[in-house]
Amino acid sequence: MRMSLTRSKRRTAPTDAIDATDSTTRAASGSRPRRPLRGAALLLAAALAGSLALSACGDDDSSDEPAAATATTFPAGSTMAKLQSASTITVGTKFDQPLFGLKNLRGEPEGFDVEIARIITDALGIPADKVKFVETVSANREPFIEQHRVDLVVATYTINDKRKQVVDFAGPYYVAGQTLMVRAGETAITGKDTLAGKKVCSVSGSTPAERIRTQAPDAELTLFDVYSKCAEALKAGQVDAVTTDNAILLGLMDSDPGAFKLVGEPFSTEPYGIGIAKGDDEFRTFINDTLEAAYTDGRYETAYKDTIGKVEPDMPTPPAVDRYTS
């Protein structure tokens, strides 16, 4: 379902100027104005009204005033209709991942995931100041959705079959790949096959943590709740490498220039999706439609350039959404 836009004019005839002229004339003369002046004022008002009417019938694009978006009508009882009626929405995202979801100095989250979320909330007609972002870490994304603490999750959330047993996904909207980040001077670690006996950090409940256990079984795995703590441990020499999606690692590197580097080739494909309640096919279809529209109208490209594009300018082709049957 796609949102349609129409333009409307918001004009007010300048009657205040006419009233001010009439009252000024009365004040100056100390008596009721002569009829010719009053008649002239009425003629001026009529002329202005006619001019505005003709202008309204002309080309809408000639106006510099902003166009008003008409509200989209959603099916009664749908999640979209309920959210639109409430005029508020709660979105789960990361607060510690540069480029994707990170709190700025004003205490507001920013990043690619945040921009993707706003594309969806805009399509629902929800004002920006009515969008509530709550922090979700890797381990609580499914519980937050199941407990209805959030309406959707946009948080570097890899789509996989295990998660699809308890939640549904729209998208994907981005595809990353798991790799390794080490200290800038590291020479011994060159890829996942050189991790035997090394301390590798990842995040509890994450796909990368599960994968590194199987692909580097001789590595010593250290787990935290957020990746920023892994980066701190790596810099302090407490661990030898951090593993997660390359896009997340690029953000951590950007936050501490010169401290880290990536090694080896990506050894997975991580499609990021938007998590929603299980079985809400109508909402999933709406989000997929919204993503596809953003791919073609420039909003997706703008979101990318304003965030990930600052570190990785070459935008990949947006992935095809997966309209699977749940």
C-alpha positions in Angstrom: 0.0 0.0 0.0 1.5 3.3 -1.0 0.9 6.7 0.4 -0.3 9.4 -2.1 0.4 13.1 -1.8 -1.7 16.0 -2.8 -1.0 19.7 -2.7 -3.2 22.3 -1.1 -3.0 26.0 -0.9 -3.0 27.8 2.4 -3.7 31.5 1.7 -5.4 34.2 3.7 -6.7 37.3 1.9 -4.9 40.4 3.3 -8.1 41.9 4.8 -6.1 43.0 7.9 -4.2 45.5 5.7 -7.5 47.0 4.5 -9.0 47.2 8.0 -5.8 48.9 9.2 -6.0 51.5 6.4 -9.7 52.2 7.2 -9.0 52.6 10.9 -6.0 54.9 10.3 -8.2 57.1 8.1 -10.8 57.4 10.8 -8.2 58.2 13.5 -6.6 61.0 11.4 -9.9 62.7 10.5 -11.5 62.3 13.9 -14.8 61.5 12.1 -16.4 58.8 9.9 -14.6 58.5 6.6 -16.2 59.7 3.5 -18.1 57.1 1.4 -15.7 57.4 -1.6 -12.8 56.1 0.6 -14.9 53.3 1.9 -16.0 52.4 -1.6 -12.4 52.3 -2.8 -11.5 50.0 0.0 -14.3 47.6 -0.9 -13.2 47.7 -4.5 -9.6 46.9 -3.5 -10.8 44.0 -1.4 -12.8 42.6 -4.3 -9.9 43.0 -6.7 -7.6 41.2 -4.3 -10.0 38.3 -3.7 -10.4 37.9 -7.5 -6.7 37.9 -7.9 -6.3 35.2 -5.3 -9.0 33.1 -6.8 -7.3 33.2 -10.2 -4.0 32.3 -8.7 -5.5 29.3 -6.9 -6.6 28.0 -10.3 -3.1 28.3 -11.8 -0.1 26.1 -11.5 0.4 24.8 -8.0 4.2 24.6 -8.5 4.4 28.4 -8.7 3.8 28.7 -5.0 6.8 28.6 -2.6 4.5 27.5 0.3 4.9 23.9 1.5 2.5 21.3 0.3 0.3 19.6 2.9 0.2 15.8 2.8 -3.1 14.2 2.9 -3.5 11.4 5.5 -3.4 7.9 4.0 -6.5 5.8 4.9 -5.5 2.3 6.2 -7.8 -0.7 6.6 -9.8 -0.6 9.8 -8.3 -2.6 12.6 -4.9 -2.9 10.9 -1.7 -2.0 12.8 -1.2 0.9 10.5 -4.6 2.3 11.3 -4.1 1.9 15.0 -0.7 3.6 15.0 -2.0 6.4 12.8 -5.0 6.9 15.1 -2.7 7.0 18.2 -0.3 9.3 16.4 2.6 7.8 18.2 5.0 4.8 17.7 7.7 3.1 19.6 10.8 1.9 17.7 13.6 -0.3 19.1 17.1 0.5 17.9 20.7 0.4 19.0 22.2 3.3 21.0 25.8 2.4 20.8 26.6 1.7 17.1 28.1 4.5 15.1 26.6 5.0 11.6 23.5 2.8 12.4 22.2 3.8 15.9 24.1 6.1 18.2 23.0 8.7 20.7 24.2 12.2 19.8 25.2 15.0 22.2 21.5 16.0 22.4 20.6 12.5 23.6 18.9 11.6 20.4 19.6 8.5 18.3 21.0 8.9 14.8 22.3 6.7 12.1 21.1 4.6 9.1 18.7 2.4 11.1 17.1 5.5 12.6 16.7 7.0 9.1 15.1 3.8 7.8 12.7 3.9 10.8 11.8 7.5 10.0 11.0 6.6 6.4 8.4 4.1 7.8 7.0 6.4 10.5 6.6 9.2 7.9 4.6 6.9 5.7 2.3 6.2 8.6 1.8 9.9 9.0 3.2 10.1 12.5 4.9 13.4 13.5 8.7 13.1 14.1 8.3 14.3 17.7 5.8 11.5 18.4 8.3 8.8 17.4 9.8 7.2 20.6 13.1 5.4 20.2 14.0 2.9 22.9 17.4 1.1 23.2 17.4 -2.5 22.2 20.5 -4.7 22.4 21.0 -7.9 20.5 19.6 -10.1 23.4 16.3 -8.3 23.9 15.1 -7.7 20.4 12.7 -10.7 20.2 11.4 -10.2 23.8 10.7 -6.6 23.2 8.6 -7.4 20.1 6.8 -10.4 21.7 6.0 -8.3 24.8 4.7 -5.4 22.7 7.2 -3.0 24.3 8.0 -1.8 20.8 6.0 -1.6 17.5 9.0 -2.5 15.4 12.8 -3.0 15.7 15.3 -1.5 13.3 18.6 -2.5 14.9 21.2 -4.2 12.6 18.8 -7.1 13.0 19.9 -10.1 10.9 17.0 -12.1 9.4 17.4 -15.8 10.0 15.1 -18.8 10.3 15.5 -19.2 14.0 14.3 -15.7 14.7 11.5 -16.0 12.2 10.0 -18.7 14.5 9.0 -16.0 17.0 9.0 -12.7 15.0 8.4 -11.6 11.4 10.7 -9.4 9.3 10.2 -6.8 6.6 13.1 -6.2 4.3 15.9 -6.7 4.1 17.0 -3.1 3.7 20.8 -3.7 3.9 23.2 -6.6 3.6 26.4 -6.8 5.7 29.1 -9.5 6.2 30.8 -10.8 9.3 34.5 -10.1 9.6 37.2 -9.2 12.2 38.5 -6.0 13.7 41.9 -5.9 15.4 44.3 -3.3 16.7 46.0 -1.3 14.0 49.4 -2.8 14.8 48.2 -6.5 14.8 50.1 -8.8 12.4 49.4 -12.3 13.8 45.6 -12.3 13.1 44.8 -12.2 9.4 41.4 -13.9 9.2 39.2 -16.4 11.1 41.6 -19.3 10.4 44.3 -17.6 12.6 42.1 -17.2 15.8 43.2 -20.4 17.6 44.1 -19.4 21.2 43.1 -15.8 20.6 40.5 -13.9 22.7 37.7 -12.8 20.4 34.9 -10.5 21.5 31.3 -10.3 20.4 27.8 -9.7 21.8 25.5 -12.0 23.6 22.5 -13.2 21.6 24.0 -12.1 18.3 24.4 -14.1 15.0 28.2 -13.3 14.8 28.7 -14.8 18.3 27.0 -18.0 17.3 28.9 -18.2 14.0 32.4 -17.6 15.4 31.9 -20.6 17.8 31.5 -22.9 14.8 33.9 -21.3 12.4 36.7 -20.7 14.9 36.2 -23.3 17.6 39.7 -22.9 19.1 39.2 -19.2 19.8 38.3 -18.0 23.3 35.0 -16.1 23.1 34.4 -13.1 25.3 30.8 -11.7 25.3 29.4 -8.3 26.3 26.0 -6.8 25.9 27.0 -4.1 23.4 29.8 -3.8 20.8 31.2 -0.6 22.2 32.4 -2.5 25.2 34.2 -5.0 22.8 36.0 -2.0 21.2 37.1 -0.7 24.5 38.4 -4.1 25.6 40.3 -4.5 22.3 41.9 -1.1 22.7 42.9 -1.9 26.3 44.5 -5.2 25.2 41.9 -7.4 27.0 40.9 -9.2 23.8 42.7 -9.8 20.5 39.8 -9.2 18.1 36.2 -8.2 17.7 33.9 -9.9 15.4 30.6 -8.8 14.0 29.2 -7.3 10.7 31.6 -5.2 8.7 29.2 -2.3 8.7 29.1 -2.2 12.5 32.9 -2.5 12.7 33.3 0.4 10.2 31.3 2.6 12.6 33.5 1.6 15.6 36.6 2.4 13.5 35.2 5.8 12.5 34.6 6.6 16.2 38.3 6.0 17.0 40.3 6.8 13.9 43.7 5.0 13.6 43.1 2.6 16.5 41.8 -0.4 14.6 41.7 -2.1 11.2 39.7 -4.9 9.5 41.4 -8.1 8.5 40.4 -11.0 6.3 37.4 -11.5 4.0 33.8 -11.4 5.2 32.7 -15.0 6.0 28.9 -14.5 6.1 26.0 -12.7 4.6 23.9 -10.7 7.0 20.6 -9.3 5.7 19.2 -6.7 8.0 15.5 -6.7 8.5 12.8 -4.8 10.4 11.4 -6.9 13.2 7.6 -6.9 13.9 5.1 -9.1 15.7 4.7 -12.6 14.3 1.8 -13.0 11.9 1.2 -9.4 11.1 1.4 -9.9 7.3 -0.5 -6.7 6.5 2.0 -4.5 8.4 4.9 -6.4 6.9 3.5 -5.8 3.4 3.1 -2.1 4.2 6.7 -1.8 5.3 8.0 -3.7 2.3 6.0 -1.4 0.0 7.4 1.6 1.8 11.0 0.4 1.5 10.6 -0.3 -2.2 9.2 3.2 -2.7 12.2 4.7 -0.8 14.6 2.7 -3.0 13.3 4.5 -6.2 12.4 8.0 -5.0 15.8 8.9 -3.4 14.9 8.7 0.3 17.0 5.5 0.8 20.0 7.0 -1.0 19.7 10.2 1.1 19.6 8.1 4.3 22.7 6.1 3.2 24.7 9.2 2.2 24.0 11.0 5.5 25.1 8.0 7.6 27.1 5.0 6.3 28.1 7.0 3.2 30.4 9.2 5.3 32.7 6.2 5.8 31.8 4.0 2.7 30.7 6.4 -0.1 29.9 3.7 -2.6 26.3 2.8 -1.9 25.5 -0.9 -2.7 22.4 -1.7 -4.7 19.4 -1.9 -2.2 18.5 -5.6 -1.6 15.2 -7.0 -2.9 12.7 -7.3 -0.1 11.7 -10.9 0.8 7.9 -11.3 0.6 7.9 -14.7 2.2 4.8 -16.5 3.5 4.9 -16.8 7.3 
